[in-house]
Amino acid sequence: MLRSIIISGPPAIGKTTIAKGLAREFGLKYLSGGDVLKELAKDEGFSTDRDDFWDTEAGMKFLNMRKTNPEFDKMVDEKLKKLYTTEDVVITSYTLPWLVNDGIKIWLAGSQEISAKRMTTRDHIPFDEAEEIVKKRFEENKMIYKKLYGFNFGDDLSVFDEIINTDGLGPAQVLERATAAVKNHYGAKAARKP
């Protein structure tokens, strides 16, 4: 039986697009680790209504707060772990692949340059600014998760069932590969059951 799917990868790689597509394809609920974290930022007085909150000055300020208080990330991760293990969901998360064992975990790989171009189109900002944001978010998150959990975000991909390089692919092609990976994963697991 289909359970849950985790989509992870660096900032602005297309995780949300692919996760929402998989949720539609398999009739699952979609959840974003970033949205849960935005709820905590809102509780701290930040205005988080914009889709691109993480790419704004306020989003960067909250990122800096997270570096000094790991409780934000721990609360989000505990909530996501509970949802992941009790519901059939597709979740986008930086940390969850290293914190749970079940389901299928897909890493979307790609260059920071392509991510910055994607952000330029999505958020209507200059390329140089997007490139700086992508790099900072990746490095800052990597540092936070190494300190908090001890894993090397973006380097240790051994926990993933599937790695899809998104460079040179459109969203439909990435979704097609992710859909096939999910079908193969769960089909193979079902075939192994007695």
Contacts in CASP RR format, 6 or more apart in sequence:
PFRMAT RR
TARGET T0000
AUTHOR 0000-0000-0000
METHOD contacts of the structure
MODEL  1
MLRSIIISGPPAIGKTTIAKGLAREFGLKYLSGGDVLKELAKDEGFSTDR
DDFWDTEAGMKFLNMRKTNPEFDKMVDEKLKKLYTTEDVVITSYTLPWLV
NDGIKIWLAGSQEISAKRMTTRDHIPFDEAEEIVKKRFEENKMIYKKLYG
FNFGDDLSVFDEIINTDGLGPAQVLERATAAVKNHYGAKAARKP
1 190 0 8 1.000
2 26 0 8 1.000
2 28 0 8 1.000
2 88 0 8 1.000
2 182 0 8 1.000
2 186 0 8 1.000
3 88 0 8 1.000
3 102 0 8 1.000
3 103 0 8 1.000
4 28 0 8 1.000
4 84 0 8 1.000
4 85 0 8 1.000
4 87 0 8 1.000
4 88 0 8 1.000
4 89 0 8 1.000
4 90 0 8 1.000
4 91 0 8 1.000
4 102 0 8 1.000
4 103 0 8 1.000
4 104 0 8 1.000
5 19 0 8 1.000
5 22 0 8 1.000
5 26 0 8 1.000
5 28 0 8 1.000
5 89 0 8 1.000
5 90 0 8 1.000
5 91 0 8 1.000
5 103 0 8 1.000
5 104 0 8 1.000
5 105 0 8 1.000
5 106 0 8 1.000
5 182 0 8 1.000
6 84 0 8 1.000
6 90 0 8 1.000
6 91 0 8 1.000
6 92 0 8 1.000
6 93 0 8 1.000
6 96 0 8 1.000
6 97 0 8 1.000
6 100 0 8 1.000
6 103 0 8 1.000
6 104 0 8 1.000
6 105 0 8 1.000
6 106 0 8 1.000
7 15 0 8 1.000
7 18 0 8 1.000
7 19 0 8 1.000
7 22 0 8 1.000
7 90 0 8 1.000
7 91 0 8 1.000
7 92 0 8 1.000
7 93 0 8 1.000
7 106 0 8 1.000
7 108 0 8 1.000
7 178 0 8 1.000
8 15 0 8 1.000
8 92 0 8 1.000
8 93 0 8 1.000
8 94 0 8 1.000
8 96 0 8 1.000
8 97 0 8 1.000
8 105 0 8 1.000
8 106 0 8 1.000
8 107 0 8 1.000
8 108 0 8 1.000
8 160 0 8 1.000
9 15 0 8 1.000
9 94 0 8 1.000
9 107 0 8 1.000
9 108 0 8 1.000
9 109 0 8 1.000
9 154 0 8 1.000
10 108 0 8 1.000
10 109 0 8 1.000
10 110 0 8 1.000
10 112 0 8 1.000
10 115 0 8 1.000
10 134 0 8 1.000
10 138 0 8 1.000
10 154 0 8 1.000
11 54 0 8 1.000
11 115 0 8 1.000
11 119 0 8 1.000
11 133 0 8 1.000
11 134 0 8 1.000
11 137 0 8 1.000
11 138 0 8 1.000
11 141 0 8 1.000
12 115 0 8 1.000
12 116 0 8 1.000
12 118 0 8 1.000
12 119 0 8 1.000
12 122 0 8 1.000
12 130 0 8 1.000
12 134 0 8 1.000
13 108 0 8 1.000
13 109 0 8 1.000
13 110 0 8 1.000
13 115 0 8 1.000
13 118 0 8 1.000
13 166 0 8 1.000
14 108 0 8 1.000
14 118 0 8 1.000
14 166 0 8 1.000
14 171 0 8 1.000
14 174 0 8 1.000
15 92 0 8 1.000
15 108 0 8 1.000
16 32 0 8 1.000
16 92 0 8 1.000
17 171 0 8 1.000
17 174 0 8 1.000
17 175 0 8 1.000
18 106 0 8 1.000
18 108 0 8 1.000
18 171 0 8 1.000
18 174 0 8 1.000
18 175 0 8 1.000
18 178 0 8 1.000
19 30 0 8 1.000
19 32 0 8 1.000
19 90 0 8 1.000
19 91 0 8 1.000
19 92 0 8 1.000
20 30 0 8 1.000
20 90 0 8 1.000
21 90 0 8 1.000
21 175 0 8 1.000
22 28 0 8 1.000
22 90 0 8 1.000
22 175 0 8 1.000
22 178 0 8 1.000
22 179 0 8 1.000
22 182 0 8 1.000
23 29 0 8 1.000
23 30 0 8 1.000
23 89 0 8 1.000
23 90 0 8 1.000
25 175 0 8 1.000
25 179 0 8 1.000
25 182 0 8 1.000
26 90 0 8 1.000
26 182 0 8 1.000
28 88 0 8 1.000
28 89 0 8 1.000
28 90 0 8 1.000
29 87 0 8 1.000
29 88 0 8 1.000
29 89 0 8 1.000
29 90 0 8 1.000
30 89 0 8 1.000
30 90 0 8 1.000
30 91 0 8 1.000
31 80 0 8 1.000
31 83 0 8 1.000
31 89 0 8 1.000
31 90 0 8 1.000
31 91 0 8 1.000
31 92 0 8 1.000
32 91 0 8 1.000
32 92 0 8 1.000
33 76 0 8 1.000
33 80 0 8 1.000
33 91 0 8 1.000
33 92 0 8 1.000
33 93 0 8 1.000
33 94 0 8 1.000
33 96 0 8 1.000
34 54 0 8 1.000
34 76 0 8 1.000
34 92 0 8 1.000
34 93 0 8 1.000
36 76 0 8 1.000
36 79 0 8 1.000
36 80 0 8 1.000
37 72 0 8 1.000
37 73 0 8 1.000
37 76 0 8 1.000
38 48 0 8 1.000
38 53 0 8 1.000
39 48 0 8 1.000
40 72 0 8 1.000
40 75 0 8 1.000
40 76 0 8 1.000
41 48 0 8 1.000
41 53 0 8 1.000
41 58 0 8 1.000
41 59 0 8 1.000
41 62 0 8 1.000
42 48 0 8 1.000
44 62 0 8 1.000
44 65 0 8 1.000
46 53 0 8 1.000
46 58 0 8 1.000
46 59 0 8 1.000
46 61 0 8 1.000
46 62 0 8 1.000
47 58 0 8 1.000
48 58 0 8 1.000
50 56 0 8 1.000
52 122 0 8 1.000
52 123 0 8 1.000
53 59 0 8 1.000
54 63 0 8 1.000
54 137 0 8 1.000
55 119 0 8 1.000
55 123 0 8 1.000
55 125 0 8 1.000
55 130 0 8 1.000
55 133 0 8 1.000
55 137 0 8 1.000
60 133 0 8 1.000
60 136 0 8 1.000
63 136 0 8 1.000
63 137 0 8 1.000
63 140 0 8 1.000
63 141 0 8 1.000
64 140 0 8 1.000
65 72 0 8 1.000
66 72 0 8 1.000
66 73 0 8 1.000
66 144 0 8 1.000
67 140 0 8 1.000
67 143 0 8 1.000
67 144 0 8 1.000
70 144 0 8 1.000
70 147 0 8 1.000
70 148 0 8 1.000
73 95 0 8 1.000
73 144 0 8 1.000
73 145 0 8 1.000
73 148 0 8 1.000
74 148 0 8 1.000
77 93 0 8 1.000
77 95 0 8 1.000
77 96 0 8 1.000
77 99 0 8 1.000
80 91 0 8 1.000
80 93 0 8 1.000
80 95 0 8 1.000
80 96 0 8 1.000
81 96 0 8 1.000
81 99 0 8 1.000
81 100 0 8 1.000
83 89 0 8 1.000
83 91 0 8 1.000
84 91 0 8 1.000
84 96 0 8 1.000
84 100 0 8 1.000
84 102 0 8 1.000
85 100 0 8 1.000
85 102 0 8 1.000
94 141 0 8 1.000
94 145 0 8 1.000
94 153 0 8 1.000
95 145 0 8 1.000
95 149 0 8 1.000
95 153 0 8 1.000
96 105 0 8 1.000
97 105 0 8 1.000
97 107 0 8 1.000
97 159 0 8 1.000
97 160 0 8 1.000
98 145 0 8 1.000
98 149 0 8 1.000
98 151 0 8 1.000
98 156 0 8 1.000
98 159 0 8 1.000
99 149 0 8 1.000
103 161 0 8 1.000
103 185 0 8 1.000
104 161 0 8 1.000
104 162 0 8 1.000
104 181 0 8 1.000
104 182 0 8 1.000
104 185 0 8 1.000
104 186 0 8 1.000
105 159 0 8 1.000
105 160 0 8 1.000
105 161 0 8 1.000
105 162 0 8 1.000
106 160 0 8 1.000
106 161 0 8 1.000
106 162 0 8 1.000
106 163 0 8 1.000
106 164 0 8 1.000
106 178 0 8 1.000
106 181 0 8 1.000
106 182 0 8 1.000
107 154 0 8 1.000
107 157 0 8 1.000
107 160 0 8 1.000
107 162 0 8 1.000
107 163 0 8 1.000
107 164 0 8 1.000
108 164 0 8 1.000
108 166 0 8 1.000
108 174 0 8 1.000
109 163 0 8 1.000
109 164 0 8 1.000
109 165 0 8 1.000
109 166 0 8 1.000
109 167 0 8 1.000
110 165 0 8 1.000
110 166 0 8 1.000
110 167 0 8 1.000
111 167 0 8 1.000
112 131 0 8 1.000
112 134 0 8 1.000
112 135 0 8 1.000
112 138 0 8 1.000
113 131 0 8 1.000
114 166 0 8 1.000
114 167 0 8 1.000
114 168 0 8 1.000
115 134 0 8 1.000
116 127 0 8 1.000
116 130 0 8 1.000
116 131 0 8 1.000
116 133 0 8 1.000
116 134 0 8 1.000
117 127 0 8 1.000
117 130 0 8 1.000
119 125 0 8 1.000
119 130 0 8 1.000
119 133 0 8 1.000
119 134 0 8 1.000
120 126 0 8 1.000
120 127 0 8 1.000
120 130 0 8 1.000
123 130 0 8 1.000
125 133 0 8 1.000
141 153 0 8 1.000
142 152 0 8 1.000
142 153 0 8 1.000
142 154 0 8 1.000
145 151 0 8 1.000
145 153 0 8 1.000
146 152 0 8 1.000
146 153 0 8 1.000
157 163 0 8 1.000
161 181 0 8 1.000
161 185 0 8 1.000
162 177 0 8 1.000
162 178 0 8 1.000
162 181 0 8 1.000
162 185 0 8 1.000
164 174 0 8 1.000
164 177 0 8 1.000
164 178 0 8 1.000
164 181 0 8 1.000
166 174 0 8 1.000
169 177 0 8 1.000
END
